[in-house]
Amino acid sequence: MWPPRRVPPRACEWWGARGSSYYPSGVTTAAVPLDLTDPDVVADPYPAFARARANAPVQWHERLGLWLAFTHAESNAVLRDRRLGRIWTDKVPVERFESFNLIHRNAILEMEPPDHTRLRRLISTAFARGHVERLRPWVQELAKELVDGLVERSGGTEPVDVLTGMAEQLPVDVIAELLGVPHVDRPLLRPWSNAIVKMYEYGRTSEIEAGAERAAEEFVAYLRTLAGRRRRSPGDDLLSHLVQVRDTEGDRLTEDELVTTCILLLNAGHEATVNVSGNGLLALLEHPGQLQRLREDPGLLPTAIEELMRFDSPLQLFERTATEDVAIGGVTVERGQKIAALLGSANRDPAVFTDPDTLDVGRTDNAHISFGAGVHFCIGAPLARVELQASFGALLDRTSTLELGREPVRRPEFVIRGLRELPVVLSR
């Protein structure tokens, strides 16, 4: 369900100005004592979420100029209410962000019905050819090879970074294999994706913006060339099927939609898998009893993956815009105002989850919303589950010990939550 929507400039015709700040009707103060750039909040946002949930389910955040939904019920409603939509507005100046705007303007994530319905139907038709299940054995073998490499380099004594050694490589290789990207070109993909997703954070610099546009331009050009090859010489890969797919009305993907879909699959798919892998493995290492429980009962792996996604969500915030006045959580989100579901807060809501701050790899009643909900539920969720089950399964099956080698390094961003380095000692 990536990427999150960026907060636009505060000047908006539906907001009333008071001095230099803008407030919705009836709101006179910022209600949320939450600084999303505070290093303590970035490191561990869950205590702050708990304090906010105790105040009110939905609260106005003055600095961001939008409503925040803290509870599971209200966050779920934000994701499902059709009056709260994904409405893309080109980033300005448009001449500076031509390619970045192109890959969002044509993205299924930034569309509402009927355009969303048409595009999702076409993409689902291409996926329905069994691509995910076709790759499952290949993904499992790849995960085993990567874990074996980590064990060999560690030797049971030296810390090795699981992120660069496995978590980052596996999903990129899987998406590349899915799309049919030649092996020689695969090292290009992750740097492009990394540069683009930095645009979704708060407090970005002009250098980050320039890097994101440059990466988007190069990525678009590359995929146009690759799609052209698949039209002339199709294969048994998803890109070939996306090029060829038509629905019952004869509709097909435009070239811009095709390129955007491929970029979204990589950006959303690999970022989610990388960060669940890192956050999840760290959670297991910090809860050795749960790690041992999983070793002793590998049948818990599917429920454990869902629990790791709930316990430390890879995406923390996802926005919607009201297309008409919407009552939610005791407030009115006026037409044109934005409201964000705080997924990490919703996934720790005690009204829904028993002992929400406890990691329980056997948790079966797990209504987490890390994949989103409603019409924008993540189309790549089945592939992400295959990747995560393969990588954690290989780590459990091909090691006898897993221990933190030294303090992990967390990424300094709030929205996309993950680690920069996770040094682990592994042995056979």
C-alpha positions in Angstrom: 0.0 0.0 0.0 3.0 2.2 -0.4 3.8 5.1 -0.8 2.1 7.4 1.8 0.8 10.7 0.5 2.9 13.7 1.2 1.4 16.6 3.1 0.8 19.6 0.7 1.4 23.3 1.4 -0.9 24.4 4.2 -2.7 27.0 2.1 -6.0 25.3 1.2 -9.3 26.9 0.3 -11.2 24.8 2.9 -9.1 25.8 5.9 -9.5 28.9 7.8 -6.4 31.0 8.5 -5.6 32.3 12.0 -2.3 34.2 12.0 0.3 32.0 10.4 -1.4 28.7 11.1 -4.4 26.9 9.6 -7.1 25.1 11.5 -10.3 23.2 10.6 -13.5 24.6 11.8 -13.9 24.4 15.5 -10.3 23.6 16.3 -8.2 26.3 18.0 -5.2 24.4 19.2 -3.0 21.5 18.1 -4.1 18.5 20.1 -1.3 16.1 19.4 1.9 16.2 21.5 3.7 14.2 18.8 6.8 15.4 16.9 7.4 12.9 14.1 10.9 14.2 13.7 11.8 13.7 17.4 14.6 11.0 17.5 12.9 9.4 20.5 9.6 9.1 18.6 11.4 7.7 15.5 13.3 5.2 17.7 10.1 4.0 19.5 6.8 5.7 18.6 4.6 3.3 20.5 4.6 4.9 23.9 3.7 8.3 22.3 0.9 6.5 20.3 -0.5 5.0 23.6 -0.6 8.4 25.2 -2.4 9.9 22.2 -4.9 7.1 22.0 -5.9 7.8 25.6 -6.8 11.3 24.7 -9.0 10.9 21.7 -9.2 8.5 18.7 -8.8 11.3 16.1 -6.8 14.5 16.8 -5.7 17.6 14.8 -2.0 18.0 14.3 -1.3 21.7 13.7 2.3 21.3 12.4 1.3 18.8 9.7 -2.0 20.4 9.0 -4.1 17.2 9.1 -6.1 14.9 11.3 -4.4 11.8 12.8 -6.3 8.6 13.5 -4.7 6.7 16.4 -7.1 3.8 17.1 -7.7 0.7 15.1 -11.4 1.4 14.4 -10.8 4.9 13.2 -7.7 4.0 11.2 -9.6 1.2 9.5 -12.5 3.6 8.8 -10.0 6.0 7.2 -8.8 3.3 4.9 -12.2 2.0 3.9 -14.5 5.1 3.7 -15.0 5.9 0.0 -15.5 9.5 0.9 -11.8 9.6 1.9 -9.8 9.2 -1.2 -6.3 9.2 -2.7 -6.3 12.3 -4.7 -3.0 13.1 -6.4 -1.8 16.6 -6.9 1.4 17.1 -8.9 4.3 18.2 -6.9 5.4 21.7 -7.9 7.1 23.2 -9.7 5.9 20.6 -12.2 8.9 21.2 -14.5 11.2 20.1 -11.7 9.4 16.9 -10.9 8.2 15.7 -14.3 9.1 12.0 -13.8 8.2 11.9 -10.1 4.8 13.2 -10.9 4.3 10.9 -13.8 4.9 7.7 -11.8 2.4 8.9 -9.2 -0.2 10.4 -11.5 -0.6 7.0 -13.2 -0.3 4.8 -10.1 -3.1 2.6 -8.9 -2.3 3.8 -5.4 -3.2 7.3 -6.3 -6.5 6.6 -8.1 -10.1 6.2 -7.0 -12.9 4.3 -8.8 -13.7 4.1 -11.7 -10.0 4.6 -12.8 -8.7 2.5 -9.9 -11.2 -0.3 -10.6 -10.1 -0.6 -14.3 -6.3 -0.5 -13.5 -6.5 -2.9 -10.6 -8.6 -5.3 -12.7 -5.9 -5.3 -15.4 -3.1 -5.8 -13.0 -4.9 -8.6 -11.1 -5.5 -10.4 -14.4 -1.8 -10.4 -15.1 -1.0 -11.6 -11.6 -3.7 -14.3 -11.9 -1.5 -16.3 -14.3 0.2 -17.8 -11.2 3.3 -15.7 -11.0 3.5 -15.7 -7.2 3.1 -19.5 -6.8 5.5 -20.0 -9.8 8.2 -18.2 -7.9 7.7 -19.8 -4.5 10.3 -22.7 -4.9 12.8 -20.3 -6.5 12.3 -17.8 -3.6 12.8 -20.5 -1.0 16.1 -21.6 -2.7 17.3 -18.0 -2.9 16.6 -17.5 0.8 18.6 -20.6 1.7 21.6 -19.5 -0.4 21.6 -16.0 1.2 21.4 -17.4 4.7 24.1 -19.9 4.0 26.3 -17.0 2.8 25.6 -15.1 6.1 26.5 -18.2 8.2 29.7 -18.7 6.3 30.8 -15.1 6.7 29.8 -15.0 10.4 31.3 -18.3 11.4 29.5 -18.1 14.7 31.8 -15.3 15.9 31.7 -12.2 13.5 28.7 -10.0 13.2 27.3 -9.7 9.7 24.6 -7.3 8.5 21.4 -9.3 7.7 20.0 -6.3 5.9 22.6 -6.0 3.2 23.3 -9.8 3.2 19.7 -10.9 2.8 16.8 -8.6 3.6 17.6 -6.1 0.9 18.8 -8.5 -1.7 16.0 -11.1 -1.7 12.9 -8.9 -2.4 14.8 -6.9 -5.2 15.9 -10.2 -6.8 12.3 -11.5 -6.5 10.7 -8.5 -8.1 13.3 -8.5 -10.8 12.7 -12.2 -11.5 8.9 -11.6 -11.4 9.2 -8.8 -14.0 11.9 -10.4 -16.1 14.6 -7.8 -15.5 18.0 -9.1 -16.8 20.5 -10.1 -14.1 23.0 -7.5 -15.3 20.5 -4.7 -14.7 19.3 -5.7 -11.3 21.8 -3.7 -9.2 20.2 -0.5 -10.7 16.8 -1.2 -9.1 17.3 -0.7 -5.3 19.3 2.6 -5.6 16.5 4.0 -7.8 13.8 2.9 -5.3 15.7 4.2 -2.3 16.0 7.6 -3.8 12.4 7.8 -4.8 10.9 6.7 -1.4 12.9 9.4 0.5 10.3 11.9 -1.0 7.7 10.5 1.3 9.4 11.6 4.5 9.1 14.9 6.4 11.9 17.5 6.5 13.5 16.4 3.2 16.2 18.6 1.6 16.5 19.9 -2.0 19.2 17.4 -2.6 16.9 14.5 -1.7 14.2 16.0 -4.0 16.7 16.3 -6.9 17.9 12.7 -6.3 14.3 11.4 -6.3 13.5 13.1 -9.6 16.7 11.9 -11.2 16.0 8.3 -10.1 12.4 8.5 -11.3 13.6 9.8 -14.7 16.2 7.0 -15.1 13.8 4.3 -13.8 11.0 5.4 -16.3 13.4 5.5 -19.2 14.8 2.0 -18.4 11.3 0.4 -18.1 10.1 2.0 -21.3 13.0 0.3 -23.1 12.4 -3.0 -21.3 8.7 -2.9 -22.1 9.5 -2.3 -25.7 11.6 -5.4 -25.8 8.8 -7.5 -24.2 6.3 -6.2 -26.9 8.6 -7.4 -29.6 9.7 -10.6 -27.8 7.3 -11.6 -24.9 8.4 -14.1 -22.3 6.7 -15.8 -19.3 7.2 -12.9 -16.9 4.8 -10.4 -15.4 6.1 -7.5 -17.5 5.3 -9.4 -20.7 1.8 -10.2 -19.4 1.2 -6.6 -18.3 2.2 -5.5 -21.8 -0.3 -8.0 -23.3 -3.2 -8.0 -20.9 -6.7 -6.8 -21.9 -9.9 -6.9 -20.0 -13.3 -8.0 -21.3 -14.0 -4.5 -22.6 -10.7 -4.5 -24.5 -9.0 -2.0 -22.2 -5.3 -2.3 -21.7 -2.6 -0.5 -19.7 -1.2 2.6 -21.2 2.6 2.8 -21.3 2.7 5.3 -18.4 0.4 3.0 -16.4 2.6 0.0 -17.2 5.8 1.8 -16.2 4.2 3.1 -13.0 2.9 -0.3 -12.0 6.3 -1.8 -12.3 7.9 0.9 -10.3 5.2 0.7 -7.6 5.8 -3.1 -7.3 9.4 -2.6 -6.7 9.2 0.5 -4.4 6.3 -0.8 -2.3 7.1 -4.5 -2.5 10.8 -4.4 -1.6 10.5 -1.6 1.0 7.9 -3.5 2.9 9.7 -6.8 2.8 13.1 -5.3 3.8 11.6 -3.5 6.7 9.5 -6.3 8.0 12.6 -8.6 7.8 14.7 -6.1 9.7 12.1 -5.0 12.3 10.8 -8.5 12.7 14.2 -10.2 13.2 15.2 -7.6 15.7 12.0 -8.2 17.6 12.7 -11.9 17.7 16.3 -11.3 18.8 15.0 -9.1 21.6 12.4 -11.7 22.6 14.5 -14.9 22.6 11.7 -16.9 24.2 9.5 -16.2 21.1 12.5 -17.0 18.8 12.9 -20.4 20.5 9.2 -21.1 20.4 9.3 -20.6 16.6 12.3 -22.8 16.3 10.5 -25.6 18.2 7.3 -25.2 16.2 8.0 -24.1 12.6 4.3 -24.5 11.9 3.8 -21.2 13.6 5.7 -19.4 10.9 2.7 -18.0 9.0 1.1 -16.6 12.1 4.5 -15.3 13.3 4.9 -13.3 10.0 1.6 -11.6 10.6 2.6 -10.9 14.2 5.9 -9.4 13.2 4.1 -7.1 10.8 1.7 -6.0 13.5 4.3 -5.6 16.3 6.5 -3.1 14.4 4.8 -1.9 11.3 7.0 -1.1 8.3 4.7 1.8 7.2 3.5 4.0 10.0 1.3 6.6 8.3 -1.0 6.6 5.3 -3.1 9.6 4.2 -6.5 10.2 2.7 -8.3 13.4 1.5 -12.0 14.1 2.2 -14.1 14.5 -0.9 -17.0 15.6 1.3 -17.5 16.3 5.0 -16.9 13.0 6.9 -17.7 12.4 10.6 -15.1 10.0 12.1 -13.9 9.5 15.6 -16.0 12.3 17.0 -14.7 15.0 14.6 -15.7 16.2 11.2 -13.1 16.0 8.5 -14.2 18.7 6.2 -14.1 18.5 2.4 -10.5 19.0 1.2 -8.9 18.3 4.5 -6.5 15.4 5.0 -6.6 12.6 7.6 -3.9 10.0 8.2 -4.2 6.5 9.6 -1.4 5.8 12.0 -1.0 2.1 11.2 1.6 1.4 13.9 -0.7 2.9 16.5 -3.8 1.0 15.2 -1.8 -2.2 15.4 -1.1 -1.7 19.1 -4.7 -0.8 20.0 -5.7 -2.7 23.2 -9.3 -2.5 22.2 -8.5 -5.0 19.4 -5.3 -6.8 20.5 -4.8 -8.6 23.8 -1.6 -7.4 25.4 -0.7 -5.4 22.3 2.8 -4.5 23.4 3.6 -8.2 23.8 5.2 -10.2 20.9 3.3 -13.4 20.5 4.3 -15.5 17.4 1.3 -17.7 18.0 -1.2 -14.9 17.9 -4.1 -16.0 15.8 -6.7 -13.3 16.3 -4.6 -10.7 14.5 -6.5 -8.1 12.6 -3.5 -5.9 11.8 -3.8 -3.4 9.0 -0.2 -3.2 7.8 -1.3 -4.2 4.3 -4.0 -1.5 4.4 -7.7 -2.1 3.9 -10.5 -1.5 1.4 -10.0 -0.9 -2.3 -6.3 0.0 -1.8 -5.4 -3.2 0.1 -1.9 -4.1 -1.0 -2.0 -6.0 -4.3 1.4 -7.5 -3.5 0.5 -8.9 -0.1 0.6 -12.6 -1.3 4.1 -12.1 -2.8 5.3 -10.4 0.4 4.1 -13.3 2.5 5.9 -15.8 0.3 9.2 -13.8 0.6 8.9 -13.3 4.4 8.0 -17.0 5.0 11.0 -18.0 2.9 13.5 -15.7 4.5 12.5 -16.4 8.1 12.0 -20.1 7.4 15.6 -20.3 6.0 17.0 -18.4 9.0 15.3 -20.8 11.4 16.1 -23.9 9.4 19.7 -23.3 8.5 21.1 -21.8 11.8 21.4 -23.1 15.3 22.1 -19.7 16.9 21.0 -16.2 16.0 22.3 -13.4 18.3 22.7 -9.6 18.0 26.4 -8.8 17.2 26.2 -5.2 18.2 23.6 -2.4 18.5 21.5 -2.1 15.4 21.2 1.2 13.5 17.8 2.6 12.8 16.9 4.7 9.8 16.1 8.3 10.9 12.7 8.5 9.1 9.3 8.0 10.7 6.9 7.2 7.9 8.8 4.2 6.5 10.0 2.5 9.6 13.1 0.3 9.3 16.7 -0.3 10.1 19.9 0.8 8.4 22.0 -2.0 9.8 21.3 -5.2 11.8 24.5 -7.0 12.8 23.9 -10.6 13.7 26.1 -13.5 14.7 24.9 -16.7 13.1 26.1 -20.3 13.3 25.1 -23.6 11.7 
